[in-house]
Amino acid sequence: MPNWSPSANPIESWHKTLADIPEVIQRASFTTFLENNVPAICKNASVQLATTGWLFQPSFIPYEMAAVALERLDKDCPLMASEDKQTYIIMSRSYWATHPKTRLTIPLMKEYRDSLKGILAPRIKKEAACELCTSQHTIRRDMRYKGKTNTGWRCDCKGFVQCGLCSCVLMVQHLGSGINLRVLLSK
C-alpha cells in the first residue's frame, strides 16, 4: 500500500495518500471501502499464514544462496545445535567475515542475548554494539514454513524475512536429511 510503513495503520496511510492527491472524487466512499475490506484482507492473510505457512516462500532455490550455504559449510562457519536438533544458532556472515577465528561459545551467546535486551558492556562503542547485536542467527523448527524449498525451518535473519528462504536454513537442511545442495549445484 502506498506510504505504508511498518508502524503505520494501512487505512491511515491511504487517508494520507488521498489527501495529497488533488481533486480526489468520492473520497468518502473509497474510505468506507477501505475500512470494510482492509481488516478482512489482513485477517484472511493471518489465518492463511497460521494454517498453510509462509506465504512468500520461493518455489526454487536460488543458485547464489545455495553456493553461499555450501561455502559457509566448507569454511566451517560456526554452528551450534540444541540436543534435540530443533534449534540451531549460527554466526552471521558479516560477523564471521570480520572475526574469522571466533567460535560460538556460551559467553558469546550470552552476550548476544543480553545485547538484544539492551544490556551491553560498559563503555562499549556503537559499532561494536551493533556488530554484537547482529552476530548470530537462530534457526528453529517450525512446520508452518514447510514448502517446496523449506523442510520446515525458520530463521530470524534479514534474508529469511525478505524472501522466506536463506543460506542459514539451507545449511541446516543440507546437514540434516532435507536437501543435498551439492547435487543441486552440480545439475
SESE-749378 format. One record per atom (N, C-alpha, C): y, x, z; residue in three letters; residue number from 0. Coordinates in nm, 2 decimals, decimal comma. Example, Ala and Ser with C-alpha at 12.3 -4.5 7.8 and 13.67 -1.06 7.14 Angstrom:
<nodes>
(node (-0,57 1,32 0,78) "Ala" 0)
(node (-0,45 1,23 0,78) "Ala" 0)
(node (-0,33 1,32 0,78) "Ala" 0)
(node (-0,22 1,28 0,71) "Ser" 1)
(node (-0,11 1,37 0,71) "Ser" 1)
(node (0,00 1,29 0,79) "Ser" 1)
</nodes>
This chain:
<nodes>
(node (-0,12 0,08 0,00) "Met" 0)
(node (0,00 0,00 0,00) "Met" 0)
(node (0,12 0,09 0,00) "Met" 0)
(node (0,23 0,05 -0,06) "Pro" 1)
(node (0,35 0,13 -0,07) "Pro" 1)
(node (0,41 0,16 0,07) "Pro" 1)
(node (0,45 0,28 0,09) "Asn" 2)
(node (0,51 0,32 0,22) "Asn" 2)
(node (0,43 0,30 0,34) "Asn" 2)
(node (0,30 0,29 0,33) "Trp" 3)
(node (0,21 0,26 0,44) "Trp" 3)
(node (0,17 0,40 0,50) "Trp" 3)
(node (0,23 0,43 0,62) "Ser" 4)
(node (0,19 0,55 0,69) "Ser" 4)
(node (0,09 0,50 0,80) "Ser" 4)
(node (0,01 0,60 0,85) "Pro" 5)
(node (-0,09 0,56 0,94) "Pro" 5)
(node (-0,04 0,48 1,07) "Pro" 5)
(node (0,08 0,50 1,10) "Ser" 6)
(node (0,13 0,44 1,22) "Ser" 6)
(node (0,21 0,31 1,19) "Ser" 6)
(node (0,22 0,27 1,06) "Ala" 7)
(node (0,29 0,15 1,02) "Ala" 7)
(node (0,20 0,03 1,00) "Ala" 7)
(node (0,25 -0,08 1,04) "Asn" 8)
(node (0,19 -0,21 1,01) "Asn" 8)
(node (0,20 -0,23 0,86) "Asn" 8)
(node (0,08 -0,27 0,79) "Pro" 9)
(node (0,09 -0,29 0,65) "Pro" 9)
(node (0,19 -0,40 0,61) "Pro" 9)
(node (0,20 -0,51 0,69) "Ile" 10)
(node (0,29 -0,62 0,65) "Ile" 10)
(node (0,43 -0,57 0,66) "Ile" 10)
(node (0,46 -0,50 0,77) "Glu" 11)
(node (0,60 -0,44 0,78) "Glu" 11)
(node (0,63 -0,35 0,67) "Glu" 11)
(node (0,53 -0,27 0,63) "Ser" 12)
(node (0,55 -0,18 0,51) "Ser" 12)
(node (0,59 -0,26 0,39) "Ser" 12)
(node (0,53 -0,37 0,36) "Trp" 13)
(node (0,56 -0,45 0,25) "Trp" 13)
(node (0,70 -0,51 0,26) "Trp" 13)
(node (0,73 -0,55 0,38) "His" 14)
(node (0,87 -0,61 0,41) "His" 14)
(node (0,97 -0,50 0,37) "His" 14)
(node (0,95 -0,38 0,41) "Lys" 15)
(node (1,05 -0,27 0,39) "Lys" 15)
(node (1,06 -0,24 0,24) "Lys" 15)
(node (0,94 -0,24 0,17) "Thr" 16)
(node (0,94 -0,22 0,03) "Thr" 16)
(node (1,01 -0,33 -0,05) "Thr" 16)
(node (0,99 -0,45 -0,01) "Leu" 17)
(node (1,05 -0,57 -0,08) "Leu" 17)
(node (1,20 -0,57 -0,05) "Leu" 17)
(node (1,24 -0,53 0,07) "Ala" 18)
(node (1,38 -0,53 0,10) "Ala" 18)
(node (1,46 -0,43 0,01) "Ala" 18)
(node (1,39 -0,32 -0,03) "Asp" 19)
(node (1,46 -0,22 -0,11) "Asp" 19)
(node (1,47 -0,25 -0,26) "Asp" 19)
(node (1,39 -0,35 -0,30) "Ile" 20)
(node (1,39 -0,39 -0,44) "Ile" 20)
(node (1,50 -0,49 -0,47) "Ile" 20)
(node (1,59 -0,47 -0,56) "Pro" 21)
(node (1,70 -0,56 -0,58) "Pro" 21)
(node (1,64 -0,69 -0,65) "Pro" 21)
(node (1,70 -0,80 -0,63) "Glu" 22)
(node (1,67 -0,93 -0,69) "Glu" 22)
(node (1,53 -0,97 -0,68) "Glu" 22)
(node (1,47 -0,95 -0,57) "Val" 23)
(node (1,33 -1,00 -0,55) "Val" 23)
(node (1,33 -1,15 -0,53) "Val" 23)
(node (1,25 -1,21 -0,62) "Ile" 24)
(node (1,24 -1,36 -0,62) "Ile" 24)
(node (1,12 -1,40 -0,54) "Ile" 24)
(node (1,13 -1,51 -0,46) "Gln" 25)
(node (1,02 -1,57 -0,39) "Gln" 25)
(node (0,96 -1,47 -0,28) "Gln" 25)
(node (1,05 -1,40 -0,22) "Arg" 26)
(node (1,01 -1,31 -0,12) "Arg" 26)
(node (0,93 -1,38 0,00) "Arg" 26)
(node (0,98 -1,50 0,04) "Ala" 27)
(node (0,91 -1,57 0,15) "Ala" 27)
(node (0,77 -1,61 0,11) "Ala" 27)
(node (0,75 -1,66 -0,01) "Ser" 28)
(node (0,61 -1,70 -0,04) "Ser" 28)
(node (0,52 -1,57 -0,06) "Ser" 28)
(node (0,57 -1,46 -0,10) "Phe" 29)
(node (0,49 -1,34 -0,11) "Phe" 29)
(node (0,46 -1,29 0,02) "Phe" 29)
(node (0,56 -1,30 0,12) "Thr" 30)
(node (0,53 -1,25 0,25) "Thr" 30)
(node (0,43 -1,34 0,32) "Thr" 30)
(node (0,43 -1,47 0,30) "Thr" 31)
(node (0,33 -1,56 0,35) "Thr" 31)
(node (0,19 -1,52 0,30) "Thr" 31)
(node (0,18 -1,49 0,17) "Phe" 32)
(node (0,06 -1,45 0,11) "Phe" 32)
(node (0,00 -1,32 0,18) "Phe" 32)
(node (0,09 -1,23 0,20) "Leu" 33)
(node (0,05 -1,10 0,27) "Leu" 33)
(node (0,00 -1,13 0,41) "Leu" 33)
(node (0,08 -1,21 0,48) "Glu" 34)
(node (0,05 -1,23 0,62) "Glu" 34)
(node (-0,09 -1,30 0,64) "Glu" 34)
(node (-0,12 -1,38 0,54) "Asn" 35)
(node (-0,25 -1,45 0,54) "Asn" 35)
(node (-0,37 -1,36 0,50) "Asn" 35)
(node (-0,34 -1,28 0,40) "Asn" 36)
(node (-0,45 -1,21 0,33) "Asn" 36)
(node (-0,47 -1,07 0,38) "Asn" 36)
(node (-0,37 -0,99 0,42) "Val" 37)
(node (-0,39 -0,85 0,46) "Val" 37)
(node (-0,48 -0,85 0,59) "Val" 37)
(node (-0,46 -0,93 0,69) "Pro" 38)
(node (-0,56 -0,92 0,80) "Pro" 38)
(node (-0,70 -0,95 0,76) "Pro" 38)
(node (-0,72 -1,05 0,67) "Ala" 39)
(node (-0,85 -1,08 0,63) "Ala" 39)
(node (-0,91 -0,96 0,55) "Ala" 39)
(node (-0,84 -0,90 0,47) "Ile" 40)
(node (-0,89 -0,78 0,39) "Ile" 40)
(node (-0,93 -0,67 0,49) "Ile" 40)
(node (-0,84 -0,64 0,59) "Cys" 41)
(node (-0,87 -0,53 0,68) "Cys" 41)
(node (-0,99 -0,57 0,76) "Cys" 41)
(node (-1,01 -0,70 0,80) "Lys" 42)
(node (-1,12 -0,74 0,88) "Lys" 42)
(node (-1,25 -0,72 0,80) "Lys" 42)
(node (-1,24 -0,77 0,67) "Asn" 43)
(node (-1,36 -0,75 0,59) "Asn" 43)
(node (-1,40 -0,61 0,57) "Asn" 43)
(node (-1,30 -0,52 0,55) "Ala" 44)
(node (-1,33 -0,38 0,54) "Ala" 44)
(node (-1,40 -0,32 0,66) "Ala" 44)
(node (-1,35 -0,36 0,78) "Ser" 45)
(node (-1,40 -0,30 0,90) "Ser" 45)
(node (-1,54 -0,36 0,93) "Ser" 45)
(node (-1,57 -0,48 0,89) "Val" 46)
(node (-1,70 -0,54 0,91) "Val" 46)
(node (-1,80 -0,47 0,81) "Val" 46)
(node (-1,75 -0,45 0,69) "Gln" 47)
(node (-1,84 -0,38 0,59) "Gln" 47)
(node (-1,87 -0,24 0,63) "Gln" 47)
(node (-1,77 -0,17 0,69) "Leu" 48)
(node (-1,79 -0,03 0,74) "Leu" 48)
(node (-1,89 -0,03 0,85) "Leu" 48)
(node (-1,88 -0,13 0,94) "Ala" 49)
(node (-1,98 -0,13 1,05) "Ala" 49)
(node (-2,12 -0,16 1,01) "Ala" 49)
(node (-2,13 -0,24 0,90) "Thr" 50)
(node (-2,27 -0,28 0,86) "Thr" 50)
(node (-2,33 -0,20 0,75) "Thr" 50)
(node (-2,25 -0,15 0,66) "Thr" 51)
(node (-2,30 -0,07 0,55) "Thr" 51)
(node (-2,27 0,08 0,56) "Thr" 51)
(node (-2,18 0,12 0,64) "Gly" 52)
(node (-2,15 0,26 0,65) "Gly" 52)
(node (-2,02 0,30 0,58) "Gly" 52)
(node (-2,01 0,43 0,55) "Trp" 53)
(node (-1,88 0,49 0,50) "Trp" 53)
(node (-1,86 0,43 0,36) "Trp" 53)
(node (-1,74 0,38 0,34) "Leu" 54)
(node (-1,71 0,31 0,21) "Leu" 54)
(node (-1,68 0,41 0,10) "Leu" 54)
(node (-1,62 0,52 0,13) "Phe" 55)
(node (-1,57 0,61 0,02) "Phe" 55)
(node (-1,66 0,73 -0,01) "Phe" 55)
(node (-1,79 0,72 0,02) "Gln" 56)
(node (-1,88 0,83 0,01) "Gln" 56)
(node (-1,90 0,86 -0,14) "Gln" 56)
(node (-1,89 0,98 -0,19) "Pro" 57)
(node (-1,92 1,01 -0,33) "Pro" 57)
(node (-2,07 0,99 -0,37) "Pro" 57)
(node (-2,09 0,96 -0,49) "Ser" 58)
(node (-2,23 0,94 -0,54) "Ser" 58)
(node (-2,29 1,06 -0,59) "Ser" 58)
(node (-2,22 1,18 -0,58) "Phe" 59)
(node (-2,27 1,30 -0,63) "Phe" 59)
(node (-2,22 1,41 -0,53) "Phe" 59)
(node (-2,29 1,53 -0,54) "Ile" 60)
(node (-2,25 1,64 -0,45) "Ile" 60)
(node (-2,16 1,73 -0,54) "Ile" 60)
(node (-2,03 1,75 -0,51) "Pro" 61)
(node (-1,95 1,84 -0,59) "Pro" 61)
(node (-2,01 1,99 -0,58) "Pro" 61)
(node (-2,01 2,05 -0,70) "Tyr" 62)
(node (-2,06 2,19 -0,71) "Tyr" 62)
(node (-2,00 2,28 -0,61) "Tyr" 62)
(node (-1,86 2,28 -0,61) "Glu" 63)
(node (-1,79 2,37 -0,52) "Glu" 63)
(node (-1,82 2,35 -0,38) "Glu" 63)
(node (-1,84 2,23 -0,33) "Met" 64)
(node (-1,87 2,20 -0,19) "Met" 64)
(node (-2,01 2,26 -0,16) "Met" 64)
(node (-2,11 2,24 -0,25) "Ala" 65)
(node (-2,24 2,29 -0,23) "Ala" 65)
(node (-2,24 2,44 -0,22) "Ala" 65)
(node (-2,16 2,50 -0,31) "Ala" 66)
(node (-2,16 2,65 -0,32) "Ala" 66)
(node (-2,10 2,70 -0,19) "Ala" 66)
(node (-1,99 2,64 -0,13) "Val" 67)
(node (-1,93 2,68 -0,01) "Val" 67)
(node (-2,03 2,66 0,11) "Val" 67)
(node (-2,11 2,56 0,11) "Ala" 68)
(node (-2,21 2,54 0,21) "Ala" 68)
(node (-2,31 2,65 0,21) "Ala" 68)
(node (-2,36 2,68 0,09) "Leu" 69)
(node (-2,46 2,79 0,09) "Leu" 69)
(node (-2,40 2,93 0,12) "Leu" 69)
(node (-2,27 2,95 0,08) "Glu" 70)
(node (-2,20 3,07 0,12) "Glu" 70)
(node (-2,19 3,09 0,27) "Glu" 70)
(node (-2,16 2,98 0,34) "Arg" 71)
(node (-2,15 2,98 0,48) "Arg" 71)
(node (-2,28 3,01 0,54) "Arg" 71)
(node (-2,39 2,95 0,49) "Leu" 72)
(node (-2,52 2,98 0,54) "Leu" 72)
(node (-2,56 3,12 0,52) "Leu" 72)
(node (-2,54 3,18 0,40) "Asp" 73)
(node (-2,58 3,31 0,36) "Asp" 73)
(node (-2,50 3,42 0,45) "Asp" 73)
(node (-2,38 3,39 0,48) "Lys" 74)
(node (-2,30 3,48 0,55) "Lys" 74)
(node (-2,31 3,46 0,71) "Lys" 74)
(node (-2,40 3,37 0,74) "Asp" 75)
(node (-2,43 3,35 0,89) "Asp" 75)
(node (-2,31 3,29 0,96) "Asp" 75)
(node (-2,26 3,19 0,91) "Cys" 76)
(node (-2,15 3,12 0,98) "Cys" 76)
(node (-2,20 3,06 1,11) "Cys" 76)
(node (-2,12 3,09 1,22) "Pro" 77)
(node (-2,17 3,04 1,35) "Pro" 77)
(node (-2,19 2,89 1,35) "Pro" 77)
(node (-2,31 2,85 1,40) "Leu" 78)
(node (-2,35 2,71 1,41) "Leu" 78)
(node (-2,44 2,70 1,53) "Leu" 78)
(node (-2,41 2,59 1,61) "Met" 79)
(node (-2,49 2,57 1,73) "Met" 79)
(node (-2,54 2,42 1,73) "Met" 79)
(node (-2,66 2,40 1,77) "Ala" 80)
(node (-2,72 2,27 1,77) "Ala" 80)
(node (-2,76 2,23 1,91) "Ala" 80)
(node (-2,75 2,10 1,93) "Ser" 81)
(node (-2,80 2,04 2,06) "Ser" 81)
(node (-2,95 2,05 2,06) "Ser" 81)
(node (-3,01 2,03 2,18) "Glu" 82)
(node (-3,16 2,04 2,19) "Glu" 82)
(node (-3,23 1,93 2,10) "Glu" 82)
(node (-3,17 1,81 2,09) "Asp" 83)
(node (-3,24 1,71 2,01) "Asp" 83)
(node (-3,20 1,71 1,87) "Asp" 83)
(node (-3,12 1,81 1,82) "Lys" 84)
(node (-3,07 1,83 1,68) "Lys" 84)
(node (-3,00 1,71 1,63) "Lys" 84)
(node (-2,92 1,64 1,72) "Gln" 85)
(node (-2,84 1,52 1,68) "Gln" 85)
(node (-2,70 1,56 1,67) "Gln" 85)
(node (-2,66 1,67 1,73) "Thr" 86)
(node (-2,52 1,72 1,72) "Thr" 86)
(node (-2,52 1,87 1,69) "Thr" 86)
(node (-2,43 1,90 1,60) "Tyr" 87)
(node (-2,41 2,04 1,56) "Tyr" 87)
(node (-2,26 2,08 1,58) "Tyr" 87)
(node (-2,24 2,20 1,62) "Ile" 88)
(node (-2,10 2,25 1,63) "Ile" 88)
(node (-2,09 2,37 1,54) "Ile" 88)
(node (-2,00 2,37 1,45) "Ile" 89)
(node (-1,98 2,48 1,35) "Ile" 89)
(node (-1,84 2,53 1,36) "Ile" 89)
(node (-1,83 2,66 1,33) "Met" 90)
(node (-1,69 2,72 1,33) "Met" 90)
(node (-1,63 2,68 1,20) "Met" 90)
(node (-1,50 2,65 1,20) "Ser" 91)
(node (-1,43 2,61 1,08) "Ser" 91)
(node (-1,41 2,73 0,99) "Ser" 91)
(node (-1,40 2,71 0,86) "Arg" 92)
(node (-1,39 2,82 0,76) "Arg" 92)
(node (-1,27 2,90 0,79) "Arg" 92)
(node (-1,16 2,83 0,82) "Ser" 93)
(node (-1,03 2,91 0,83) "Ser" 93)
(node (-1,04 3,00 0,96) "Ser" 93)
(node (-1,09 2,95 1,07) "Tyr" 94)
(node (-1,10 3,03 1,19) "Tyr" 94)
(node (-1,20 3,14 1,17) "Tyr" 94)
(node (-1,31 3,11 1,10) "Trp" 95)
(node (-1,41 3,22 1,08) "Trp" 95)
(node (-1,36 3,33 0,99) "Trp" 95)
(node (-1,28 3,29 0,89) "Ala" 96)
(node (-1,22 3,39 0,80) "Ala" 96)
(node (-1,13 3,49 0,87) "Ala" 96)
(node (-1,06 3,44 0,97) "Thr" 97)
(node (-0,97 3,53 1,04) "Thr" 97)
(node (-1,04 3,60 1,16) "Thr" 97)
(node (-1,15 3,54 1,21) "His" 98)
(node (-1,23 3,60 1,32) "His" 98)
(node (-1,37 3,61 1,28) "His" 98)
(node (-1,41 3,70 1,18) "Pro" 99)
(node (-1,55 3,70 1,13) "Pro" 99)
(node (-1,65 3,75 1,23) "Pro" 99)
(node (-1,62 3,82 1,33) "Lys" 100)
(node (-1,72 3,87 1,42) "Lys" 100)
(node (-1,74 3,78 1,54) "Lys" 100)
(node (-1,66 3,67 1,55) "Thr" 101)
(node (-1,66 3,58 1,66) "Thr" 101)
(node (-1,79 3,49 1,65) "Thr" 101)
(node (-1,85 3,47 1,76) "Arg" 102)
(node (-1,97 3,38 1,77) "Arg" 102)
(node (-1,94 3,26 1,86) "Arg" 102)
(node (-2,01 3,15 1,84) "Leu" 103)
(node (-1,99 3,04 1,92) "Leu" 103)
(node (-2,05 3,06 2,06) "Leu" 103)
(node (-1,97 3,06 2,16) "Thr" 104)
(node (-2,01 3,08 2,30) "Thr" 104)
(node (-1,97 2,96 2,38) "Thr" 104)
(node (-2,03 2,95 2,49) "Ile" 105)
(node (-1,99 2,84 2,58) "Ile" 105)
(node (-1,84 2,85 2,62) "Ile" 105)
(node (-1,79 2,97 2,66) "Pro" 106)
(node (-1,65 2,97 2,69) "Pro" 106)
(node (-1,56 2,94 2,58) "Pro" 106)
(node (-1,59 2,98 2,46) "Leu" 107)
(node (-1,51 2,94 2,34) "Leu" 107)
(node (-1,51 2,79 2,31) "Leu" 107)
(node (-1,63 2,73 2,33) "Met" 108)
(node (-1,64 2,59 2,31) "Met" 108)
(node (-1,56 2,51 2,42) "Met" 108)
(node (-1,56 2,56 2,54) "Lys" 109)
(node (-1,49 2,50 2,65) "Lys" 109)
(node (-1,34 2,51 2,62) "Lys" 109)
(node (-1,29 2,63 2,58) "Glu" 110)
(node (-1,15 2,65 2,54) "Glu" 110)
(node (-1,11 2,55 2,43) "Glu" 110)
(node (-1,20 2,53 2,33) "Tyr" 111)
(node (-1,17 2,44 2,22) "Tyr" 111)
(node (-1,16 2,30 2,28) "Tyr" 111)
(node (-1,25 2,25 2,36) "Arg" 112)
(node (-1,25 2,12 2,41) "Arg" 112)
(node (-1,12 2,10 2,50) "Arg" 112)
(node (-1,09 2,20 2,58) "Asp" 113)
(node (-0,97 2,19 2,66) "Asp" 113)
(node (-0,84 2,18 2,57) "Asp" 113)
(node (-0,84 2,26 2,46) "Ser" 114)
(node (-0,72 2,25 2,37) "Ser" 114)
(node (-0,70 2,12 2,31) "Ser" 114)
(node (-0,81 2,04 2,29) "Leu" 115)
(node (-0,80 1,91 2,24) "Leu" 115)
(node (-0,74 1,81 2,34) "Leu" 115)
(node (-0,75 1,85 2,47) "Lys" 116)
(node (-0,70 1,77 2,58) "Lys" 116)
(node (-0,55 1,81 2,61) "Lys" 116)
(node (-0,51 1,92 2,54) "Gly" 117)
(node (-0,37 1,97 2,57) "Gly" 117)
(node (-0,37 2,08 2,68) "Gly" 117)
(node (-0,49 2,12 2,72) "Ile" 118)
(node (-0,50 2,23 2,82) "Ile" 118)
(node (-0,51 2,36 2,75) "Ile" 118)
(node (-0,41 2,44 2,76) "Leu" 119)
(node (-0,41 2,57 2,69) "Leu" 119)
(node (-0,38 2,69 2,79) "Leu" 119)
(node (-0,42 2,81 2,76) "Ala" 120)
(node (-0,39 2,92 2,84) "Ala" 120)
(node (-0,24 2,94 2,86) "Ala" 120)
(node (-0,20 2,99 2,98) "Pro" 121)
(node (-0,06 3,01 3,00) "Pro" 121)
(node (0,00 3,12 2,90) "Pro" 121)
(node (0,12 3,09 2,85) "Arg" 122)
(node (0,19 3,18 2,76) "Arg" 122)
(node (0,12 3,20 2,62) "Arg" 122)
(node (0,04 3,11 2,58) "Ile" 123)
(node (-0,03 3,12 2,45) "Ile" 123)
(node (0,07 3,09 2,34) "Ile" 123)
(node (0,07 3,16 2,23) "Lys" 124)
(node (0,16 3,14 2,12) "Lys" 124)
(node (0,12 3,02 2,04) "Lys" 124)
(node (0,22 2,96 1,98) "Lys" 125)
(node (0,19 2,84 1,90) "Lys" 125)
(node (0,09 2,86 1,79) "Lys" 125)
(node (0,09 2,97 1,72) "Glu" 126)
(node (-0,01 3,00 1,61) "Glu" 126)
(node (-0,15 3,01 1,67) "Glu" 126)
(node (-0,16 3,08 1,79) "Ala" 127)
(node (-0,29 3,09 1,85) "Ala" 127)
(node (-0,34 2,96 1,90) "Ala" 127)
(node (-0,25 2,87 1,95) "Ala" 128)
(node (-0,29 2,74 2,00) "Ala" 128)
(node (-0,34 2,65 1,88) "Ala" 128)
(node (-0,27 2,65 1,77) "Cys" 129)
(node (-0,30 2,58 1,65) "Cys" 129)
(node (-0,44 2,62 1,60) "Cys" 129)
(node (-0,46 2,76 1,60) "Glu" 130)
(node (-0,58 2,81 1,55) "Glu" 130)
(node (-0,70 2,77 1,63) "Glu" 130)
(node (-0,68 2,77 1,76) "Leu" 131)
(node (-0,78 2,73 1,86) "Leu" 131)
(node (-0,82 2,58 1,84) "Leu" 131)
(node (-0,72 2,50 1,82) "Cys" 132)
(node (-0,74 2,35 1,81) "Cys" 132)
(node (-0,82 2,32 1,69) "Cys" 132)
(node (-0,81 2,40 1,59) "Thr" 133)
(node (-0,89 2,37 1,46) "Thr" 133)
(node (-1,00 2,47 1,44) "Thr" 133)
(node (-1,05 2,53 1,54) "Ser" 134)
(node (-1,15 2,64 1,53) "Ser" 134)
(node (-1,29 2,58 1,51) "Ser" 134)
(node (-1,32 2,46 1,55) "Gln" 135)
(node (-1,46 2,41 1,54) "Gln" 135)
(node (-1,46 2,27 1,49) "Gln" 135)
(node (-1,58 2,24 1,43) "His" 136)
(node (-1,61 2,10 1,38) "His" 136)
(node (-1,74 2,05 1,44) "His" 136)
(node (-1,74 1,92 1,47) "Thr" 137)
(node (-1,86 1,87 1,53) "Thr" 137)
(node (-1,92 1,77 1,43) "Thr" 137)
(node (-2,05 1,79 1,40) "Ile" 138)
(node (-2,13 1,71 1,31) "Ile" 138)
(node (-2,23 1,63 1,39) "Ile" 138)
(node (-2,22 1,50 1,38) "Arg" 139)
(node (-2,31 1,41 1,47) "Arg" 139)
(node (-2,39 1,32 1,38) "Arg" 139)
(node (-2,51 1,29 1,43) "Arg" 140)
(node (-2,60 1,20 1,36) "Arg" 140)
(node (-2,54 1,06 1,37) "Arg" 140)
(node (-2,52 0,99 1,25) "Asp" 141)
(node (-2,46 0,86 1,25) "Asp" 141)
(node (-2,52 0,79 1,13) "Asp" 141)
(node (-2,61 0,70 1,14) "Met" 142)
(node (-2,68 0,64 1,03) "Met" 142)
(node (-2,59 0,54 0,95) "Met" 142)
(node (-2,47 0,51 1,00) "Arg" 143)
(node (-2,38 0,42 0,93) "Arg" 143)
(node (-2,32 0,50 0,81) "Arg" 143)
(node (-2,33 0,63 0,81) "Tyr" 144)
(node (-2,28 0,71 0,70) "Tyr" 144)
(node (-2,39 0,75 0,59) "Tyr" 144)
(node (-2,50 0,69 0,61) "Lys" 145)
(node (-2,61 0,72 0,52) "Lys" 145)
(node (-2,58 0,67 0,38) "Lys" 145)
(node (-2,60 0,75 0,28) "Gly" 146)
(node (-2,58 0,71 0,14) "Gly" 146)
(node (-2,65 0,81 0,04) "Gly" 146)
(node (-2,60 0,81 -0,08) "Lys" 147)
(node (-2,67 0,89 -0,18) "Lys" 147)
(node (-2,66 1,04 -0,16) "Lys" 147)
(node (-2,55 1,08 -0,10) "Thr" 148)
(node (-2,53 1,22 -0,08) "Thr" 148)
(node (-2,53 1,26 0,07) "Thr" 148)
(node (-2,55 1,17 0,16) "Asn" 149)
(node (-2,55 1,20 0,30) "Asn" 149)
(node (-2,67 1,13 0,36) "Asn" 149)
(node (-2,75 1,21 0,44) "Thr" 150)
(node (-2,87 1,15 0,50) "Thr" 150)
(node (-2,84 1,09 0,64) "Thr" 150)
(node (-2,71 1,07 0,67) "Gly" 151)
(node (-2,68 1,01 0,80) "Gly" 151)
(node (-2,61 1,10 0,90) "Gly" 151)
(node (-2,50 1,17 0,85) "Trp" 152)
(node (-2,43 1,26 0,93) "Trp" 152)
(node (-2,28 1,23 0,92) "Trp" 152)
(node (-2,20 1,26 1,02) "Arg" 153)
(node (-2,05 1,25 1,01) "Arg" 153)
(node (-1,99 1,38 1,07) "Arg" 153)
(node (-1,88 1,42 1,02) "Cys" 154)
(node (-1,81 1,54 1,07) "Cys" 154)
(node (-1,67 1,50 1,10) "Cys" 154)
(node (-1,61 1,58 1,19) "Asp" 155)
(node (-1,47 1,55 1,22) "Asp" 155)
(node (-1,37 1,64 1,15) "Asp" 155)
(node (-1,42 1,70 1,04) "Cys" 156)
(node (-1,33 1,79 0,97) "Cys" 156)
(node (-1,25 1,71 0,86) "Cys" 156)
(node (-1,14 1,77 0,82) "Lys" 157)
(node (-1,05 1,70 0,72) "Lys" 157)
(node (-1,12 1,67 0,59) "Lys" 157)
(node (-1,20 1,75 0,54) "Gly" 158)
(node (-1,27 1,73 0,42) "Gly" 158)
(node (-1,36 1,60 0,42) "Gly" 158)
(node (-1,43 1,58 0,54) "Phe" 159)
(node (-1,51 1,46 0,55) "Phe" 159)
(node (-1,43 1,34 0,56) "Phe" 159)
(node (-1,32 1,34 0,63) "Val" 160)
(node (-1,23 1,23 0,64) "Val" 160)
(node (-1,17 1,19 0,51) "Val" 160)
(node (-1,14 1,29 0,43) "Gln" 161)
(node (-1,08 1,26 0,30) "Gln" 161)
(node (-1,18 1,20 0,19) "Gln" 161)
(node (-1,30 1,25 0,19) "Cys" 162)
(node (-1,39 1,20 0,08) "Cys" 162)
(node (-1,53 1,16 0,13) "Cys" 162)
(node (-1,56 1,16 0,26) "Gly" 163)
(node (-1,69 1,12 0,31) "Gly" 163)
(node (-1,80 1,22 0,29) "Gly" 163)
(node (-1,77 1,34 0,26) "Leu" 164)
(node (-1,87 1,45 0,25) "Leu" 164)
(node (-1,79 1,58 0,27) "Leu" 164)
(node (-1,86 1,68 0,33) "Cys" 165)
(node (-1,80 1,81 0,34) "Cys" 165)
(node (-1,91 1,92 0,34) "Cys" 165)
(node (-1,87 2,04 0,34) "Ser" 166)
(node (-1,97 2,15 0,34) "Ser" 166)
(node (-2,04 2,16 0,47) "Ser" 166)
(node (-1,98 2,12 0,58) "Cys" 167)
(node (-2,04 2,12 0,71) "Cys" 167)
(node (-2,16 2,03 0,71) "Cys" 167)
(node (-2,15 1,91 0,66) "Val" 168)
(node (-2,26 1,81 0,65) "Val" 168)
(node (-2,36 1,86 0,56) "Val" 168)
(node (-2,32 1,92 0,45) "Leu" 169)
(node (-2,42 1,98 0,35) "Leu" 169)
(node (-2,50 2,09 0,41) "Leu" 169)
(node (-2,44 2,17 0,49) "Met" 170)
(node (-2,51 2,28 0,56) "Met" 170)
(node (-2,62 2,22 0,66) "Met" 170)
(node (-2,58 2,12 0,73) "Val" 171)
(node (-2,68 2,06 0,83) "Val" 171)
(node (-2,79 2,00 0,75) "Val" 171)
(node (-2,76 1,93 0,64) "Gln" 172)
(node (-2,86 1,86 0,57) "Gln" 172)
(node (-2,96 1,97 0,50) "Gln" 172)
(node (-2,90 2,08 0,46) "His" 173)
(node (-2,98 2,19 0,40) "His" 173)
(node (-3,08 2,25 0,50) "His" 173)
(node (-3,02 2,27 0,62) "Leu" 174)
(node (-3,10 2,33 0,73) "Leu" 174)
(node (-3,22 2,23 0,77) "Leu" 174)
(node (-3,19 2,10 0,77) "Gly" 175)
(node (-3,29 2,00 0,81) "Gly" 175)
(node (-3,37 1,98 0,68) "Gly" 175)
(node (-3,43 1,86 0,67) "Ser" 176)
(node (-3,51 1,83 0,56) "Ser" 176)
(node (-3,44 1,74 0,46) "Ser" 176)
(node (-3,31 1,73 0,47) "Gly" 177)
(node (-3,23 1,64 0,38) "Gly" 177)
(node (-3,22 1,67 0,24) "Gly" 177)
(node (-3,15 1,78 0,21) "Ile" 178)
(node (-3,11 1,82 0,07) "Ile" 178)
(node (-3,13 1,97 0,06) "Ile" 178)
(node (-3,20 2,01 -0,05) "Asn" 179)
(node (-3,21 2,15 -0,08) "Asn" 179)
(node (-3,10 2,19 -0,18) "Asn" 179)
(node (-2,99 2,26 -0,13) "Leu" 180)
(node (-2,88 2,29 -0,21) "Leu" 180)
(node (-2,91 2,40 -0,31) "Leu" 180)
(node (-3,00 2,49 -0,28) "Arg" 181)
(node (-3,03 2,60 -0,38) "Arg" 181)
(node (-3,10 2,54 -0,50) "Arg" 181)
(node (-3,18 2,44 -0,49) "Val" 182)
(node (-3,24 2,37 -0,60) "Val" 182)
(node (-3,14 2,30 -0,68) "Val" 182)
(node (-3,05 2,23 -0,61) "Leu" 183)
(node (-2,94 2,15 -0,68) "Leu" 183)
(node (-2,85 2,25 -0,76) "Leu" 183)
(node (-2,82 2,36 -0,70) "Leu" 184)
(node (-2,72 2,45 -0,77) "Leu" 184)
(node (-2,79 2,52 -0,89) "Leu" 184)
(node (-2,92 2,54 -0,88) "Ser" 185)
(node (-2,99 2,61 -0,99) "Ser" 185)
(node (-3,01 2,52 -1,11) "Ser" 185)
(node (-2,99 2,39 -1,10) "Lys" 186)
(node (-3,01 2,29 -1,21) "Lys" 186)
(node (-2,89 2,30 -1,30) "Lys" 186)
</nodes>
